[in-house]
């Protein structure tokens, strides 16, 4: 038996889709080496230094970043379609976030050039992982309640 769709699913799913779309856009622009985009997102920071920083990531970190953002967007869309596949997709997104950002948290990467001492640089990996975890738990709760088919 499927439960009626709660309004909060549309709100959470819509916000998650926006969040995921921005993550995919950021990933794509960075991977395409778009220095104008990087300069617009981080004024005062040398875009080439950022690209060099990203190029220094091990392959598994780069894989985690891609997995995190693309599965995050897929999970949000699956949630909006009320698909039970939103749960494993969000789980993969969480794993990707842990791989990609865990490397930075554990000190594997030098701080982002030009942003070494900023609070954003220190907190953002934790915020992203917390959001991925929250979305995974939310999707799992909706599946357990019978909202997702």
GUSE-511278 format. One record per residue: z, y, x of N, C-alpha, C in turn; residue in one letter. Coordinates in steps of 0.05 Angstrom, whole numbers, padded with zeros to 5 digits, always signed. Layout:
ZYXZYXZYXA
...
***
This chain:
+00000-00023+00017+00000+00000+00000+00000+00025+00018X
-00018+00043+00012-00020+00067+00028-00005+00090+00015X
+00010+00105+00030+00025+00127+00020+00006+00152+00018X
+00012+00169+00000-00003+00194-00003-00001+00211+00022X
-00023+00224+00029-00024+00240+00054-00006+00264+00051X
+00014+00266+00069+00032+00290+00068+00017+00314+00080X
+00024+00338+00070+00011+00362+00080+00015+00366+00110X
+00038+00357+00120+00043+00361+00149+00024+00346+00166X
+00011+00324+00156-00008+00310+00171-00032+00328+00177X
-00041+00343+00157-00064+00361+00161-00057+00384+00180X
-00032+00393+00179-00024+00415+00197-00022+00404+00225X
-00008+00382+00229-00005+00370+00256-00032+00362+00267X
-00048+00349+00250-00074+00339+00259-00092+00363+00267X
-00092+00384+00251-00108+00407+00257-00100+00421+00283X
-00074+00425+00286-00064+00437+00311-00069+00419+00335X
-00066+00393+00331-00072+00374+00353-00101+00375+00361X
-00119+00378+00341-00147+00379+00347-00154+00404+00362X
-00142+00427+00355-00146+00452+00370-00136+00449+00398X
-00112+00438+00401-00100+00434+00428-00118+00415+00445X
-00127+00393+00432-00145+00375+00446-00172+00386+00453X
-00183+00402+00435-00209+00415+00440-00207+00434+00464X
-00185+00449+00465-00182+00467+00488-00179+00451+00514X
-00164+00429+00513-00161+00413+00537-00187+00402+00547X
-00204+00393+00528-00230+00382+00535-00248+00404+00546X
-00247+00428+00534-00262+00451+00544-00254+00458+00572X
-00228+00460+00577-00217+00466+00604-00226+00445+00624X
-00224+00420+00617-00233+00398+00634-00262+00401+00641X
-00279+00405+00620-00307+00407+00624-00315+00431+00642X
-00304+00454+00636-00310+00478+00651-00301+00475+00681X
-00278+00462+00685-00269+00458+00712-00287+00438+00726X
-00293+00416+00713-00310+00395+00725-00338+00405+00730X
-00348+00424+00714-00374+00436+00719-00373+00458+00740X
-00349+00463+00750-00344+00482+00772-00351+00510+00764X
-00344+00517+00739-00351+00543+00728-00330+00564+00738X
-00337+00578+00759-00318+00596+00771-00312+00621+00753X
-00331+00628+00736-00326+00650+00717-00304+00643+00698X
-00305+00618+00688-00285+00608+00669-00258+00608+00683X
-00257+00597+00707-00232+00595+00722-00220+00622+00727X
-00237+00641+00735-00228+00669+00740-00217+00682+00715X
-00229+00675+00692-00220+00687+00667-00193+00675+00658X
-00188+00650+00665-00164+00637+00657-00140+00643+00676X
-00147+00649+00700-00126+00655+00720-00134+00680+00736X
-00130+00703+00724-00137+00728+00738-00121+00731+00764X
-00135+00739+00784-00121+00744+00810-00120+00719+00827X
-00129+00696+00817-00129+00671+00832-00157+00665+00841X
-00161+00658+00866-00188+00651+00876-00198+00626+00863X
-00220+00627+00847-00230+00603+00834-00238+00581+00853X
-00248+00588+00876-00255+00567+00895-00230+00552+00906X
-00208+00567+00908-00183+00554+00917-00174+00534+00895X
-00178+00541+00870-00171+00523+00848-00189+00498+00848X
-00214+00502+00853-00233+00479+00854-00226+00461+00878X
-00219+00473+00900-00211+00457+00924-00186+00441+00917X
-00167+00454+00903-00143+00440+00895-00149+00416+00877X
-00166+00420+00857-00174+00398+00839-00189+00377+00855X
-00206+00385+00873-00221+00365+00889-00203+00348+00906X
-00179+00358+00912-00160+00343+00928-00145+00321+00913X
-00148+00320+00887-00134+00299+00871-00145+00272+00878X
-00128+00252+00879-00138+00224+00881-00153+00217+00856X
-00170+00197+00858-00188+00189+00835-00171+00182+00811X
-00148+00169+00814-00133+00160+00791-00120+00184+00777X
-00115+00206+00791-00105+00231+00778-00128+00243+00762X
-00152+00245+00773-00175+00256+00759-00181+00239+00734X
-00179+00212+00737-00183+00194+00714-00162+00199+00693X
-00137+00202+00701-00115+00208+00682-00120+00234+00666X
-00128+00254+00681-00134+00280+00668-00155+00277+00646X
-00178+00264+00653-00199+00260+00634-00190+00242+00610X
-00176+00221+00616-00166+00203+00596-00147+00218+00577X
-00130+00234+00588-00111+00249+00572-00124+00268+00553X
-00143+00284+00562-00154+00304+00545-00174+00292+00524X
-00191+00274+00533-00211+00263+00514-00198+00245+00494X
-00179+00229+00502-00165+00212+00482-00147+00228+00464X
-00137+00250+00474-00121+00268+00457-00137+00280+00435X
-00162+00289+00441-00179+00300+00420-00187+00277+00401X
-00195+00254+00412-00202+00232+00394-00179+00224+00376X
-00155+00223+00387-00131+00216+00371-00126+00236+00348X
-00130+00262+00354-00126+00282+00334-00146+00279+00311X
-00171+00274+00318-00192+00270+00298-00187+00244+00282X
-00178+00223+00295-00171+00199+00282-00148+00202+00263X
-00129+00219+00271-00106+00225+00254-00115+00240+00229X
-00134+00259+00232-00144+00273+00209-00160+00255+00190X
-00173+00234+00202-00187+00215+00186-00169+00193+00175X
-00143+00196+00181-00122+00177+00172-00128+00149+00182X
-00137+00147+00207-00143+00121+00219-00119+00111+00235X
-00113+00085+00233-00092+00073+00248-00098+00074+00278X
-00124+00077+00285-00132+00078+00313-00122+00104+00327X
-00111+00122+00311-00099+00146+00323-00076+00139+00342X
-00061+00118+00335-00038+00110+00351-00046+00101+00379X
-00063+00081+00382-00071+00073+00409-00085+00095+00424X
-00102+00111+00410-00115+00133+00424-00095+00153+00435X
-00075+00160+00419-00054+00178+00428-00038+00166+00450X
-00034+00140+00449-00020+00126+00471-00035+00128+00497X
-00061+00125+00496-00078+00128+00520-00077+00156+00530X
-00076+00175+00511-00074+00203+00519-00048+00209+00534X
-00027+00197+00524-00001+00200+00537-00001+00187+00565X
-00013+00164+00568-00015+00151+00594-00031+00169+00613X
-00053+00180+00603-00069+00198+00619-00054+00222+00628X
-00038+00234+00610-00022+00257+00617-00001+00250+00638X
+00011+00226+00635+00031+00217+00655+00018+00213+00682X
-00006+00201+00683-00020+00197+00708-00028+00224+00721X
-00041+00240+00705-00052+00265+00716-00030+00285+00723X
-00011+00288+00706+00010+00309+00711+00034+00298+00726X
+00038+00272+00724+00060+00260+00739+00057+00263+00769X
+00032+00263+00778+00026+00267+00806+00035+00295+00815X
+00030+00315+00798+00039+00342+00805+00070+00344+00803X
+00082+00332+00783+00111+00334+00779+00125+00321+00803X
+00115+00298+00812+00128+00283+00834+00122+00296+00861X
+00107+00318+00862+00103+00331+00887+00079+00321+00903X
+00062+00305+00890+00038+00295+00903+00018+00316+00909X
+00018+00337+00893-00001+00359+00897+00014+00384+00905X
+00002+00400+00922+00013+00426+00928+00012+00443+00902X
+00029+00463+00899+00027+00480+00876+00000+00493+00873X
-00008+00499+00849-00034+00512+00844-00036+00538+00860X
-00057+00541+00876-00059+00565+00893-00058+00591+00877X
-00042+00609+00886-00038+00635+00873-00018+00635+00851X
-00007+00611+00844+00012+00609+00822+00036+00593+00830X
+00041+00592+00856+00062+00575+00867+00090+00579+00855X
+00097+00604+00851+00125+00610+00842+00127+00618+00813X
+00106+00613+00797+00108+00621+00769+00121+00599+00753X
+00135+00608+00732+00149+00589+00714+00129+00572+00699X
+00106+00584+00692+00085+00569+00678+00076+00546+00694X
+00071+00550+00720+00062+00529+00738+00083+00506+00739X
+00108+00513+00738+00129+00493+00740+00134+00478+00714X
+00131+00492+00691+00138+00481+00665+00115+00467+00651X
+00091+00477+00655+00068+00468+00639+00063+00438+00640X
+00066+00424+00663+00062+00395+00662+00082+00381+00643X
+00107+00391+00643+00127+00379+00626+00121+00385+00596X
+00111+00409+00591+00105+00416+00563+00082+00399+00553X
+00061+00395+00569+00038+00379+00561+00047+00350+00556X
+00063+00339+00573+00072+00311+00570+00089+00309+00545X
+00106+00329+00540+00123+00329+00516+00106+00330+00490X
+00085+00346+00491+00068+00348+00467+00053+00321+00463X
+00043+00309+00485+00030+00283+00482+00049+00262+00471X
+00074+00262+00481+00094+00243+00471+00100+00248+00441X
+00104+00273+00434+00109+00280+00407+00087+00272+00388X
+00062+00276+00396+00039+00268+00380+00037+00238+00377X
+00044+00224+00399+00044+00194+00397+00065+00185+00377X
+00089+00196+00379+00110+00188+00361+00104+00195+00332X
+00091+00218+00328+00083+00226+00302+00062+00207+00290X
+00042+00201+00306+00021+00182+00296+00033+00155+00290X
+00050+00146+00307+00063+00120+00302+00080+00120+00276X
+00094+00142+00271+00110+00145+00247+00092+00145+00222X
+00070+00158+00224+00051+00159+00201+00039+00132+00196X
+00034+00117+00217+00024+00090+00214+00045+00072+00201X
+00070+00074+00211+00091+00058+00200+00097+00064+00170X
+00092+00089+00162+00096+00097+00134+00073+00089+00116X
+00052+00079+00128+00029+00070+00113+00009+00093+00106X
+00012+00115+00120-00006+00138+00115-00033+00133+00128X
-00033+00120+00151-00057+00114+00166-00068+00087+00158X
-00094+00085+00154-00106+00059+00145-00118+00044+00168X
***
